[in-house]
């Protein structure tokens, strides 16, 4: 940290979220955006540490559920794409036969793939025989290998994951953690004997996402994406969206059921116990540095970040006060720091030669959950002062400090969860509805563009298009918490329990 | 692991090292080389786990010495190279003024840089205005940022590191871990106020390298590289070479003193306490997956890998024997595994339904330091059987097992260190010398090409070239353990304490 005690760091008010967010990621020393390629930030130690702690949460979930960590090459030869193209064509044909207008949208997305990657065309001064692209995600490299690894039902399930850098030639405006061109990416890929096994994996993924979001104190909306927003080659796509303070939803996790569609394209099959060859069923599960972006966006305030204790690089920062007055202060605070470390907390003793006010200010910006001060008077009274980042300052006894800190961290997490839930609820509004006048549809009333709308919706793709065009918002898909009672669809009026959301997506 | 109990896995004899090495990396499930780009292997869980443990050793050293972890972008715009080119030109000019023949060799290496990287020329279907290359190492991206970060003497020292993927368009034959095109790379970059501070950093680097090599049970030869083998832009380059069983040396760590040469090119300066602008002094320190390659190559035997306990993904693998005979075996071995885990060991309980012989065989190939068997008879006697990967099998009491395992792991490390030292000494031979006949030089006797030669050498570059041409070997540079007494130089005959080595380098 630079922290040489400037009185003011120029943090914009959080109510001006679109100014606050890009400022705070640099002011709090998470990244430096001055690297000369737009959308490729330098991770500074504090940001990288928080991200690594998020990675650890994911890794722990993976280990607990029997996934193994691999690392596949970054570069993918163009000719491997043929299989992927074959898959997309096959699906197109199948869907064309069903005459479903949504296919047209899928086609656009698929053909756009080549437009979204970076191409390596030369090695040294030689033009490569086969151009290679930087992975945007790893279906193609992984499934090429999976088809070599899976032979028999005894090889299944194959549960893999990797945490790697991926790339996307992003033409939209870039934003740290939210829309970047080099992405810190988590991807799990699994192979199963049956559709049911893959479905069970999707359920496991759903639980893992919720567990991680719980640790990050982030409530989310979980939806089954509409067909046109389904991942290419997937049977269906589930997504968790966090609602940022400006009302825009940020997709932070997706998990896809592929059935045997990708397996067909990659000759990924196994011999079942009866000696018959069967296609495998697959799932994938992806998350990224967007999780850190949500943490920044959701929990921060006018004073800076607030780090959820589960991923705070430092859960407690200690600093001495008036140590020159009493020579016992420094040894005592060192002991205190060590005993907290021994109890498993992530602890920083800030012994810089700057005023305590500067230290308070610096660590407040960085969102450290608990600041702990110890001075000569505290030594006499056998206590210390805790400043809680979510609010409040209190004197607590040094005796039993580890237990006290543990409880405080727990209550900080609870407080962050409560605030986030209130925030989410406050942004979800009832939809004013649409009315048809002649053959034209109109909104029944004006809508806000910084909130999301909950709708009962059971229409077809044309109905969805009407809604999206009129509102300029996107349908997130079928919410995993449907209405308990049938409610009239906003377009067709037909009673349905299908709850959906209209939102501006990042 | 696949481990379905094939009786023979086709491990070549280790005496045929050039067949053994490429086989064992796949048989022991470290990597899969079938990915369709040569030199880009897939890291399998066992290999990735060992590598991650090596990373942890490096990370620990870095943390203990006040380095912070960063992550810089992979892609570097070509125009940033201008500064690097400027540096190289400046050094060329300076050296040309000194009329030192070694410069010619340096020039070749520098101009080769562009030939050794992969070039990204397109984003989607657009040709990029400025082509970008995949980092082979990160001087250019890092120092571009450092010059923004360092302003005052109070910002120094700046001690950074990162663990990332780097790329090299390798035209030589690739070998897993040893010569690859996507490299798992560790690089530390530091910035100091003075040359002396940078020199102290070089000393710290030397100690860290030795500490890591000690944990990996790998003795090395540490040399100051000759001028022509100095990293471009460095004042001098230190390197640690491990000697592989085929007598070839593998450079596993380098650390470079840059003085203020790179700083000059990157405008990396600071204001000293007197308000004067001074150029910074810099060092770098690099290691890679070659460390794992050395572990594989040095410690393995005809039966497979031998993992040094410090980086063994599993230090102890337990398996039950004849569990069907006594229902207490399974609970007892689970308790045993848990108590070892609680003591901090990396433990695997192999409960596959295959014969114990198969398990022995599988874990022997993977080089697990200790295999622990427990059966009904052992339960009665309160003991278990340990198979030590470096040799021997013994019955030990279950009581105090954690202490026993700790001691055994220690002695396995010691045994590996002893073997490696013997190995190294056995490969270092006295050099038969050279003789001049007329104006031609010849070897005094034939030499072996699978050993390395120790020489007293104090000649100039032409003398070095004579030696390298006659032997087909390379001079590693000034060994950090000079002769205690002056010894005649092999070419000039002048007494010198400078010890050097002639070797075939990987």
Interface residues (C-beta under 8 A of the other chain):
Chain A: X2 X4 X32 X34 X35 X36 X37 X40 X41 X42 X43 X44 X45 X48 X49 X68 X69 X70 X71 X72 X73 X74 X75 X77 X80 X114 X115 X116 X117 X118 X119 X120 X121 X122 X123 X124 X125 X126 X132 X134 X141 X144 X145 X148 X149 X154 X155 X165 X167 X169 X171 X182 X184
Chain B: X2 X4 X32 X34 X35 X36 X37 X40 X41 X42 X43 X44 X45 X48 X49 X68 X69 X70 X71 X72 X73 X74 X75 X77 X80 X114 X115 X116 X117 X118 X119 X120 X121 X122 X123 X124 X125 X126 X132 X134 X141 X144 X145 X148 X149 X154 X155 X165 X167 X169 X171 X182
